[in-house]
Amino acid sequence: MPQDQSRQVREMFGRIAGRYDLMNFLMTGGRDRAWRRFLVGAAGVVSGSRVLDAGAGTGAVAALAALEAVGGLVVASDFTPEMIALGARREKDLPWVRADALALPFAANSFDAVVSAYLVRNVTDREKALSEMARVVRPGGRVACLETSPPPPGVLAPFVRFHMKAVIPFLGRVVARDRDAYQYLPETTQAFLTPPALAELFTNAGLFRVRFKRFALGTQAVVWGEKAA
């Protein structure tokens, strides 16, 4: 079952690769770029940093990390060939690696920072994915993830649920011509971990000083932590 699920997710992202960035812009009102910048900052990326973007998609986070890691190295990895092909055309200066986040093909302690955007929600083993990210980051380095989050209760919750259950699938059908893929997004978001629960998985993976920050009425969160020196 996990292999079948992984294959289905890979095929789904392969279908929507060409419209992925446009859909992210439309779904978030263009705010996703600011969240990705915060992600890179939370990971502690500076000049000379060696950075891995795991589940890089088309390379949006990797490109932002490269702007900060001048003189360093930013590696983009993903397991969807269509995403890699598109990303490699857009970000020609970045090295691209086809890799499964559950078995990263890098030695332990290889990077100063590991970042991911919307990866953990889509893997079959969240604990393993975080453990792999923690393994390849050096002692004292950081792991940081941007993820969707179940909308918290509140007066705006009905409007948030309407956006997720009606607007996003509509945009998926009209723009990406794949309503199923963009019905999957709100369904898995509702079933995903809250930021505190995801932070607990960071701790279980051996990371400490784990923190998180919520965005977009609590529907997005960046969680980050450090590897013990």
MIFI-461456 format. One line per field, with one value per residue: residue number from 1; x, y, z of N, C-alpha, C, O, CB in turn. Coordinates in steps of 0.001 Angstrom, whole numbers, plus 500000, padded with zeros to 6 digits. Glycine has a CB too. Layout:
<rs>
guvo: NUM:...
nxx: X:...
nyy: Y:...
nzz: Z:...
caxx: X:...
cayy: Y:...
cazz: Z:...
cxx: X:...
cyy: Y:...
czz: Z:...
oxx: X:...
oyy: Y:...
ozz: Z:...
cbxx: X:...
cbyy: Y:...
cbzz: Z:...
</rs>
This chain:
<rs>
guvo: 1:2:3:4:5:6:7:8:9:10:11:12:13:14:15:16:17:18:19:20:21:22:23:24:25:26:27:28:29:30:31:32:33:34:35:36:37:38:39:40:41:42:43:44:45:46:47:48:49:50:51:52:53:54:55:56:57:58:59:60:61:62:63:64:65:66:67:68:69:70:71:72:73:74:75:76:77:78:79:80:81:82:83:84:85:86:87:88:89:90:91:92:93:94:95:96:97:98:99:100:101:102:103:104:105:106:107:108:109:110:111:112:113:114:115:116:117:118:119:120:121:122:123:124:125:126:127:128:129:130:131:132:133:134:135:136:137:138:139:140:141:142:143:144:145:146:147:148:149:150:151:152:153:154:155:156:157:158:159:160:161:162:163:164:165:166:167:168:169:170:171:172:173:174:175:176:177:178:179:180:181:182:183:184:185:186:187:188:189:190:191:192:193:194:195:196:197:198:199:200:201:202:203:204:205:206:207:208:209:210:211:212:213:214:215:216:217:218:219:220:221:222:223:224:225:226:227:228:229
nxx: 500814:501889:503780:502110:500634:502659:503411:501042:500924:503251:502588:500385:501541:503171:501302:500343:502488:503150:501379:501763:503148:501678:499153:499738:500238:497703:496043:496979:496896:499237:500860:502492:505171:506319:506096:507824:510229:510441:510759:513318:514852:514321:515651:518215:519886:522728:525380:527556:526419:525596:522966:520080:517214:514577:512198:511744:510101:509353:511485:511178:511722:514409:515569:515216:516766:519273:519794:520507:522566:525117:528085:527993:526321:523431:521258:518744:516228:513938:511206:509676:509748:508739:508481:511169:512273:510993:511785:514574:514891:514118:515727:518648:521187:521276:522106:520327:518683:517270:515377:514141:512447:512404:514666:517236:519880:522406:525334:525617:525440:525896:524935:524364:521856:518540:515715:512184:509143:505835:506199:506234:503587:502861:504266:504685:505657:506053:507716:510043:510847:511482:513504:515428:516020:517096:519292:521011:521703:524160:525687:524456:523275:520189:516835:514035:510599:507910:504491:501052:498259:495723:492842:492390:489809:487377:485939:486311:486639:484592:484699:487300:487207:485358:486833:488853:487470:485789:486640:489372:489327:487754:489436:491467:490212:489609:491995:494282:493220:492679:490849:490770:493341:493459:491454:492422:494333:492961:491693:493795:495058:493204:493388:495948:498784:498677:500565:501907:501882:503375:505777:506433:507115:509465:511068:511120:512648:515146:515814:516227:515352:512990:510707:507794:505863:502804:500818:498505:495826:496237:496392:498732:502097:505403:507827:510668:513901:516925:519918:521572:524696
nyy: 498777:501403:501788:501877:504166:506074:505988:506906:509529:510574:510374:512094:514626:514765:515146:517732:519400:521449:523509:524015:526089:528361:527683:527602:530307:531414:530121:531080:533788:534955:534980:532880:533060:534791:533190:531160:532557:533186:530598:529918:531768:530897:528513:529293:530008:531336:533306:531136:528813:525304:523790:521728:521284:519462:517509:519386:520241:522505:524067:526472:527167:526435:528236:530674:530127:529976:532627:533605:531935:532641:531738:529281:526135:524915:522297:520744:518420:515882:513544:513372:513099:514922:517341:517825:518093:520431:522259:522183:523381:525966:526760:526740:526861:525362:522266:519283:516508:513345:511949:510009:511155:509563:508119:509568:510258:511042:511659:511423:514419:516291:518803:522285:523196:521936:522188:522122:522274:521695:518955:516949:516356:514794:512406:508840:508058:509987:510327:508992:510562:513023:512113:511407:513923:515110:513475:514085:516707:518843:518673:521209:522444:523275:522063:522809:523192:524012:523806:522908:523375:522114:524149:526298:526484:529153:532416:532874:530404:528948:530300:529795:527012:526866:528044:526128:523752:524323:526542:526012:523361:524149:526016:524223:522575:524397:525842:524082:521892:519579:518484:516519:516385:518805:518539:516688:518166:519974:517935:516348:518312:518902:516527:516530:517099:519315:522363:522173:519371:518524:519725:518141:515768:516624:516855:514173:513210:513866:516518:519757:522752:523391:525197:527040:528883:530328:531056:532774:532705:530538:528331:527680:526816:527257:525133:524608:523327:522495:520538:518626:519758
nzz: 500000:500850:498742:496504:497137:497139:494445:493251:494242:493081:490353:490295:490905:488722:486687:487205:487078:485196:485786:488394:489885:489135:490158:492904:493329:492741:494614:497024:496847:496043:498278:498911:498179:500067:502346:501680:501602:504313:505275:504253:505669:508306:508244:508493:506373:504892:503381:501665:502615:502564:501119:501103:499229:499779:498112:496066:494013:491502:492112:493528:496226:496378:494588:495932:498180:496985:496412:498877:499725:498683:497072:498190:498127:496636:496500:494641:495128:494078:493574:491355:487973:486025:487426:488049:485469:484553:486557:486273:483812:484391:486539:485872:486955:489224:490803:490153:491566:491315:493773:496493:499290:501513:501476:501211:498967:500127:502082:505674:507611:505558:504808:505592:505999:505644:503704:503100:501230:501535:501514:503586:504174:502059:501991:502594:505015:507544:509784:508996:506816:508073:509751:507873:506782:509056:509374:507196:507602:509067:512391:514472:512359:510571:510124:508215:507548:505392:505624:504928:507150:509332:509390:512159:514733:514710:514055:511363:510298:508795:506310:505518:505236:503143:501072:500818:500237:498102:496426:495807:494539:492324:491028:490433:488555:486471:485911:486211:485068:486457:488646:490613:491730:493075:494818:496462:497868:499855:501312:502361:503798:505833:507202:508094:510318:513155:513716:516344:516669:514460:515130:517290:516010:514806:517075:517838:515776:516532:516612:518105:520038:518697:516791:515655:513231:512395:509459:507237:508431:510028:508346:507147:507958:509193:510371:512337:513354:515200:514738:517136:518327
caxx: 500000:502700:504370:501043:500326:503775:503309:499904:501308:504216:501862:499553:502390:503616:500223:500091:503770:503160:500536:501962:503501:500544:498113:500168:500030:496273:495447:497459:496899:500625:501564:503360:506585:506748:506256:509039:511356:510538:511305:514766:515436:514234:516662:519527:520703:523551:526437:528411:525698:525278:521535:519294:515772:514014:510877:511901:509117:509952:512666:510876:512472:515835:515994:515322:517923:520493:520029:521126:523742:526121:529363:527746:525766:522032:520883:517305:515908:512524:511044:508781:510558:508195:508849:512609:512506:510560:512642:515931:514873:513976:516854:519722:522432:521171:522172:519072:518852:516022:515579:513015:512698:512523:515984:518035:521169:523475:525989:525249:526119:526355:524381:524159:520412:517639:514404:511173:507849:504713:506701:505941:502179:502652:505058:504001:506216:506502:508837:511232:511272:512145:514748:516381:516470:517969:520530:521936:522123:525311:525436:524326:522485:518745:515819:512862:509551:506680:503409:499686:497837:494260:492428:491932:488443:487276:484837:486596:486827:483715:485176:488512:486798:484749:487943:489583:486631:485087:487411:490594:488998:487294:490638:492157:489520:489659:493365:495184:492463:492837:490116:491083:494579:493220:490561:493357:495010:492236:491410:494982:495324:492319:493816:497366:499142:498755:501970:502527:502087:504508:506959:506767:507832:510817:511777:511328:513696:516431:516048:515884:514986:511989:509763:506940:505140:501626:500471:497252:494735:496576:496351:500111:503028:506813:508364:512107:514646:518367:520533:522497:526109
cayy: 500000:502628:501963:502314:505552:506891:506067:507757:510922:510971:510565:513290:515806:514792:515705:519155:520122:522644:524554:523967:527404:529255:527314:528064:531758:531697:529609:531830:535219:535381:535044:531719:533449:535330:532072:530446:533374:532965:529246:529979:532472:530051:527464:529864:530032:532542:533154:529973:527646:524142:523646:520757:521474:518126:517683:520760:520616:523243:524783:527812:527402:526326:529486:531684:529769:530294:534062:533839:531072:533029:531079:527961:525127:524557:521103:520527:517006:515569:512197:513461:513500:516095:518507:518042:518587:521825:523039:522264:524377:527302:527052:526006:526899:524484:520822:518590:515088:512604:511260:509759:511806:508544:507501:510596:509693:511928:511200:512114:515686:516879:520131:523218:523364:521181:522836:521468:522953:520822:517593:515981:515960:513902:511173:507723:507874:511324:510202:508618:511719:513970:511492:511520:515319:515331:512719:514682:518040:518753:519131:522659:522914:523333:521505:523692:522739:524768:522843:523302:523025:522153:525475:526293:527001:530610:533022:532811:529009:528539:530877:529062:525688:527053:528260:524878:522677:524723:527416:525353:522384:524862:526499:523055:522112:525400:526253:522939:520832:518369:518754:515503:516754:519938:518094:515991:519150:520301:516734:515973:519382:518694:515326:516632:517456:520705:522746:521565:517939:518393:520075:516969:514838:517168:516459:512725:512963:514226:517956:520477:524158:523347:526311:527142:530146:530137:532078:532600:532286:529250:527236:527423:526931:526875:524490:524429:522881:522351:519256:518789:519911
cazz: 500000:500790:497420:495611:497480:496665:492988:492924:494515:492052:489099:490431:490761:487337:485856:487465:487143:484365:486369:489847:490438:488921:491115:494228:493359:492786:495848:498190:496566:495876:499555:499107:498041:501362:503276:501287:502070:505756:505424:504020:506808:509489:508106:508776:505159:504751:502378:501826:503137:501742:501381:500349:499131:499602:497526:495577:493005:490388:492576:494037:497467:496073:493950:496987:499002:496240:496535:500182:499925:497692:497326:498756:497225:496862:495740:494570:494911:493993:493022:490207:486813:485349:488226:487882:484114:484499:487441:485717:482724:484973:487444:485203:487721:490383:490576:490415:491863:491524:495050:497385:500583:502556:501349:500551:498539:500569:503310:506911:507926:504295:504536:506706:506169:504774:503657:502264:501171:501205:501298:504655:504085:500922:502060:503251:506357:507941:510718:508230:506028:508965:510210:506776:506723:510211:509166:506231:508042:509970:513764:514546:511223:510780:509225:508231:506630:505190:505417:505205:508504:509486:509858:513548:514907:514848:513323:509925:509905:507684:505056:505173:504746:501820:500125:500611:499703:496882:495537:495326:493493:491118:490337:489899:487346:485408:485578:486050:484411:487273:489875:491625:492422:493962:495879:497349:498717:501089:502090:503129:504752:506980:507930:508446:511689:513573:513907:517525:516451:513548:515923:518100:515130:514689:518291:517765:514784:517116:516513:519324:519826:517634:516841:514476:513034:511550:508477:506492:509322:510617:507381:506719:509083:509055:511570:512173:514513:515023:515058:518264:517958
cxx: 500847:503316:503330:500697:501412:503724:502174:500224:502275:503509:501003:500390:502975:502583:500116:501362:503729:502363:500769:502226:502354:499430:498488:499941:498549:495653:495798:497407:498313:501442:502569:504838:507121:506956:507524:510291:511548:511142:512825:515458:515434:515271:518075:520449:521403:524590:527310:527708:525581:523846:520953:517831:515176:512567:510763:510833:509785:511104:512422:511659:513969:516362:516143:516528:519223:520811:520740:522446:524818:527470:529213:527216:524320:521679:519365:517044:514397:512393:510092:509555:510057:508521:510331:512902:512137:511474:514032:515995:514823:515194:518076:520998:522413:521393:520853:519328:517481:516216:514268:513355:512849:513868:516886:519423:522358:524051:525476:526061:526624:525973:524290:522684:519682:516275:513460:509890:506800:505167:506127:504501:501956:503456:504291:504500:506824:507715:510135:511751:512017:513459:515825:516903:517419:519307:521510:522340:523246:524901:525463:523547:520998:517965:514596:511867:508404:505589:502053:499307:496316:493828:491908:490506:488464:486179:485044:486726:485892:484176:486441:488148:486142:485831:488625:488739:485947:485966:488620:490285:488500:488488:491411:491532:489719:491094:494275:494532:492633:492167:490497:492325:494323:492018:491372:493997:494213:491926:492603:495381:494487:492800:495250:497541:499012:500228:502597:502795:503250:505809:507390:507502:509263:511653:512084:512423:515075:516768:515623:515724:513966:510969:508861:506281:504005:501428:499062:496144:494962:496581:497722:501014:504436:507266:509856:512754:516096:518822:521579:523936:526931
cyy: 501271:502864:502436:503778:506486:507056:506992:509234:511421:511241:511827:514554:515903:515432:517213:519997:521447:523800:524719:525347:528397:528956:527752:529564:532089:531276:530461:533335:535772:535416:533906:532073:534003:534200:531293:531232:533208:531597:529246:530694:531626:528937:527984:529916:531380:532291:531939:528729:526542:523737:522535:521178:520117:518254:519043:521182:521296:524143:526166:528132:527370:527620:530600:531402:530139:531789:534407:533101:531367:532401:529702:527009:524864:523413:520951:519052:516814:514170:512173:513948:514764:517380:518838:518634:520057:522709:523232:523247:525788:527704:526273:525931:525962:523027:520164:517099:514451:511722:511108:510358:510807:507827:508469:510066:510593:511390:511995:513398:516423:518338:520974:523399:522451:521841:521985:522278:521959:519408:516614:515491:514881:512604:510099:507491:509207:511262:509887:509805:512729:513412:511577:512950:515625:514620:513477:516102:517893:519100:520653:523257:522815:522589:522402:523245:523739:523768:523507:522790:523027:523518:525417:526823:528510:531136:532934:531381:528578:529074:530165:527695:525795:527243:526941:523833:523035:525511:526696:524261:523033:525381:525341:522558:523091:525676:525065:521791:519497:518621:517781:515883:517858:519728:517347:516965:519495:519089:516332:517060:519208:517542:515431:517103:518958:521080:522174:520063:517694:518727:518902:515923:515314:516734:514971:512356:513377:515693:518642:521964:524261:524464:526270:528514:529871:531331:531794:532010:530885:528090:526890:527566:526565:526331:524286:524004:522662:520935:519477:518831:518793
czz: 500000:499421:496415:495863:496977:495151:492568:493145:493450:490727:489136:490239:489362:486424:486002:487435:486384:484930:487871:490448:490282:489925:492529:494374:493515:494111:497058:497992:496453:497153:499732:498987:499369:502373:502959:501710:503574:506037:505288:505178:508064:509451:508347:507576:505031:503661:502691:502321:502083:502104:500513:500395:498792:499141:496891:494587:491833:490834:493138:495305:497197:495452:494979:497886:498308:496302:497839:500342:498892:498052:497940:497705:497617:495929:495797:494287:494899:493404:491828:488991:486131:486096:488028:486507:483992:485341:486877:484550:483285:485794:486968:486026:488929:489986:490994:490583:492006:492759:495793:498743:501717:502497:500580:500207:498883:501872:504509:507049:506681:504106:505806:507009:505197:504863:502820:502330:500690:500830:502312:504572:503034:500969:502811:504668:506802:508851:509983:507426:506896:509491:509134:506651:507875:510029:508289:506598:509064:511399:513847:513401:511505:509702:509347:507169:506594:504854:505563:506591:508578:510019:511282:513659:515093:513961:511814:509410:508773:506331:504574:504603:503364:500763:499797:499890:498380:495915:494957:494301:492196:490323:489713:488612:486196:484951:485288:485296:485139:488624:490974:492430:493432:494876:496926:498336:499967:501944:502943:504121:506008:507842:508438:509888:511933:513727:515185:517354:515498:514270:516797:517272:514887:515895:518279:516780:515293:517007:517799:519004:518692:517847:515617:514442:512053:510613:507943:507346:509881:509654:506805:507941:508637:510401:511346:513499:514177:515365:516146:517781:518592
oxx: 500557:503379:503614:500490:501123:503967:502328:499845:502149:503804:500900:499997:503244:502931:499829:501316:504222:502630:500058:501581:502084:498831:497630:499503:498181:494827:495018:497829:498545:502600:503415:505674:508255:507892:508214:511289:512676:511957:513531:516529:516411:515721:519025:521669:520762:524663:527744:528338:525483:523557:521290:517275:515258:511797:509806:510671:510692:511645:513353:512196:514716:517475:517089:517227:520175:521979:521487:523349:525371:527938:530210:527610:524018:521787:518770:517573:513667:513337:509734:509984:510858:508807:510695:513691:512877:511889:514608:517029:515418:515635:518481:521811:523438:520914:520326:520098:516628:517098:513395:514429:513367:514178:517250:520082:523206:523354:524966:527225:527652:526612:524160:522305:520137:515738:513888:509582:506876:504594:505595:504226:500978:503334:503366:503843:507970:508642:511190:512960:513067:514426:516997:518097:518422:520340:522704:523238:523274:523877:526385:523188:520592:518376:514165:512244:507978:505727:501915:499950:495677:494393:491067:490043:489446:485562:484072:486904:486347:484059:486629:488717:486340:485751:488939:489243:485567:486034:488867:490939:488780:488554:491943:492238:489969:491371:494954:495202:492718:492832:490546:492360:494898:491619:491054:494182:494736:491896:492444:495970:494994:492645:495727:496580:499214:501067:503740:503805:504030:506831:508584:508413:510176:512796:513177:513059:516065:517902:514744:515926:514079:510443:509135:506158:504214:501814:498503:495592:494017:496758:497858:500725:504629:507109:510264:512244:516469:518201:522375:524343:528146
oyy: 502168:504006:503289:504542:507561:508147:507777:510085:512546:512230:512545:515452:516999:516168:517908:521189:522459:524955:525471:525725:529184:529878:528227:530032:532941:532000:530557:534087:536946:535835:533970:531441:533710:534250:530822:530641:533101:531457:528650:530274:531620:528467:527203:529872:532431:531201:531742:527678:526807:523388:522414:521401:519669:519023:519776:522377:520728:524899:526966:529230:528190:528049:531385:532326:530567:532173:535383:533588:530447:532515:529023:527065:524619:523542:521020:518497:517496:513656:511103:515101:515594:518402:520002:519572:520840:523779:524314:523874:526705:528853:525283:525029:525789:522598:520456:516503:514958:510864:511974:510100:511155:507018:508209:509479:510869:510751:513105:513454:517099:519045:520463:523716:522220:522033:521228:522892:521449:518763:515569:514329:514137:511780:510396:506802:509514:512059:510437:510030:513234:514157:511794:513159:516315:515113:513518:516659:516932:519753:521297:524434:522327:522502:522722:522955:524249:522977:524532:521890:523866:523997:524573:527537:529075:530387:532920:531171:527895:528385:529957:527268:524928:526664:526668:523111:522144:525192:526762:524232:522540:525215:525459:522164:522672:525735:525028:520827:518437:518932:518160:515725:517855:520629:517369:516631:519326:519189:516009:516769:519347:517564:514533:517454:519765:520190:521719:519547:516762:518079:518695:515263:514496:516301:514553:511312:513255:516083:518147:522392:525130:524644:525549:529201:529257:532457:530721:530955:530149:526950:525919:528347:525676:526981:523838:524274:522644:520236:520414:518037:518739
ozz: 499209:498966:495574:494920:496450:494636:491632:492341:492968:490056:488142:489494:488871:485500:485027:487738:486881:484598:488537:491426:491189:490480:493272:495425:494323:494667:498005:498870:496742:497131:500624:499633:499747:503170:503862:502123:504055:506949:506101:505618:508813:510496:508398:507733:505056:503094:503826:502439:500885:503248:499335:501470:497649:499716:497139:494341:491224:490027:493224:495448:497731:495757:494910:498303:498960:496249:497905:501022:498289:499185:498185:496540:498785:494709:496873:493323:495619:492806:491337:488967:485703:485473:487859:486390:483398:484898:486986:484321:482720:485746:487578:485821:489589:488937:492067:489830:492733:492792:495728:499287:502778:503371:499433:501066:498035:502660:504359:506652:506732:503328:506918:508136:504077:505954:501948:503352:499573:499952:501939:504871:503104:500063:503567:505448:506474:508706:510299:507360:506498:509660:509441:506438:507696:510482:508585:505966:509833:511604:513347:513439:512559:508545:510455:506034:507630:503921:506231:507134:507944:511002:511593:512770:515575:513204:511058:508211:507855:505318:503375:503598:502512:499679:498639:499029:497621:494728:493752:493258:491104:489105:488609:487683:485065:483753:484262:484926:484520:489613:492144:493651:494521:495614:498115:499507:501069:503171:504120:505162:507121:509063:509132:510573:511026:513857:515126:517833:515699:514042:517017:517773:514775:515750:518663:516920:514571:517282:518506:517868:517828:518945:514657:515456:511007:510926:508167:507031:510166:510084:506061:508848:507809:511435:510274:514586:513005:516165:516071:516933:518406
cbxx: 499080:503797:505007:499799:500158:505113:503097:498695:501946:505290:500986:498862:503509:503925:498889:499413:504890:502644:499072:503118:504762:500016:497867:501652:500588:495567:495892:498870:496141:500651:500566:503014:506754:505710:505032:509049:511131:509152:510686:515075:514691:512838:516576:520182:519836:524244:527302:529495:524299:526311:520794:519479:515390:514104:509787:513240:508052:508893:513609:509386:512101:516091:514992:514028:517909:520355:518712:520182:523344:526243:530201:526771:526601:521084:521597:516654:516559:511752:510537:507591:510595:506691:508546:513385:511713:509108:512733:516404:513670:512735:516503:520025:522706:519804:523362:518061:519697:515634:516589:512700:511576:511393:515898:518149:521147:522960:527529:525471:527287:525813:522999:524792:519991:517569:514509:510923:507906:503911:508225:506202:501313:502983:506420:504177:507295:505379:508547:510921:510061:511230:514506:515734:515265:517286:520225:521318:520922:526445:526474:525665:522828:518292:515473:513276:509032:506837:503530:498714:498435:493772:491356:492871:487754:488607:484671:487866:486618:482298:485446:489430:485824:483785:488974:490055:485585:483878:487863:491366:487946:486351:491544:492166:488021:489007:493952:495655:492902:494360:488624:491290:495650:493021:489425:494448:495280:490957:491019:496145:495048:490891:493683:498088:500564:497970:502081:501640:500810:504327:506677:505498:507091:510781:510957:510039:513378:517500:515294:516966:516247:511286:510508:505871:506097:500372:501516:497481:493402:495645:495413:500555:502586:507712:507635:512754:514051:519114:521170:522317:526651
cbyy: 500007:502569:500659:501434:505707:506267:504673:507358:511051:509882:509347:513313:515781:513392:515065:519319:519250:522316:524241:523041:527951:529123:525803:527727:532411:530998:528185:531421:535963:536718:535020:530640:534508:536343:531142:530200:534864:533087:528302:530699:533758:529460:526842:529093:529750:532925:534428:530298:528059:522948:524979:519314:522566:517299:517497:520917:521526:524079:524895:527945:526352:525141:529904:531724:528275:529848:534819:533426:529588:534578:531930:528052:523810:525778:519822:521427:516118:516625:511252:514400:512383:515958:518256:516719:517764:521955:522380:520877:524142:527362:526682:526643:528312:524647:520199:518840:514877:511739:512016:508225:512769:507530:506103:511840:509441:513386:511334:511197:515422:516092:520006:524571:524842:519656:524279:519995:524202:521424:517573:516607:517168:514624:511430:506457:506717:512074:509114:507439:512389:514330:510024:511076:516280:514848:511366:514679:518840:519688:518535:523280:522120:524771:519989:525170:521349:525850:521682:522761:524008:521020:526059:527128:526328:531293:534471:533572:528112:529008:532381:528909:525021:528266:529259:524324:522308:525546:528666:524753:521423:526038:527273:521949:521924:526695:527074:522453:520695:517989:518692:514135:517199:521188:517199:515275:520410:521004:515587:515680:520745:518433:514106:517590:517001:520938:524250:521787:517292:519306:521310:516359:514685:518720:516815:512030:513706:513440:518553:520259:525016:521963:527666:526023:531293:529928:532113:531716:532334:528955:527586:528406:526030:528095:523123:525730:521621:523370:518602:517652:521301
cbzz: 501206:501824:496943:495789:498993:497083:492392:493756:495919:491868:488804:491809:491790:486862:486218:488807:486583:483027:486112:490180:489752:487479:491078:494464:492080:491643:496085:498516:497645:495266:500690:498105:496911:501898:503222:499759:501724:506422:504386:502683:507062:509615:506727:509853:503907:506109:502310:502746:503618:501974:501122:500916:498052:500918:498573:494941:493602:489696:491482:494307:498538:495126:492864:497827:499324:494780:496448:501283:499855:497606:498221:499916:497264:496636:496298:493480:496004:493136:494099:490507:485809:485191:489724:488072:483103:484978:488783:485258:481788:485842:488935:483879:488182:491054:491356:489279:493153:490251:495919:497502:500907:502430:500626:501441:497041:500749:503192:508141:508861:503157:503898:506396:505951:505178:503077:502718:500233:500064:501369:506037:503768:499673:502740:502441:506379:508636:511756:507295:505363:510127:510601:505460:506758:511499:508543:504860:508647:509498:514729:514594:509972:510829:509579:507997:507041:504060:506401:504118:509544:510440:508938:514422:516113:514505:513739:509619:511101:507949:505229:506406:505746:501825:500704:501943:500717:497239:496285:496503:494009:491498:491311:490919:487623:485882:486712:487404:482950:487456:489623:490959:491417:493148:495316:496529:497931:500755:501170:502191:504121:506513:507041:507487:511995:514903:513932:518737:515900:512321:516796:518709:513789:514577:519533:517378:513494:516480:515311:520420:519504:517593:516924:514467:512500:512417:507311:505289:508581:511696:506262:505565:510257:508594:511878:511651:515071:515890:513791:519279:518399
</rs>
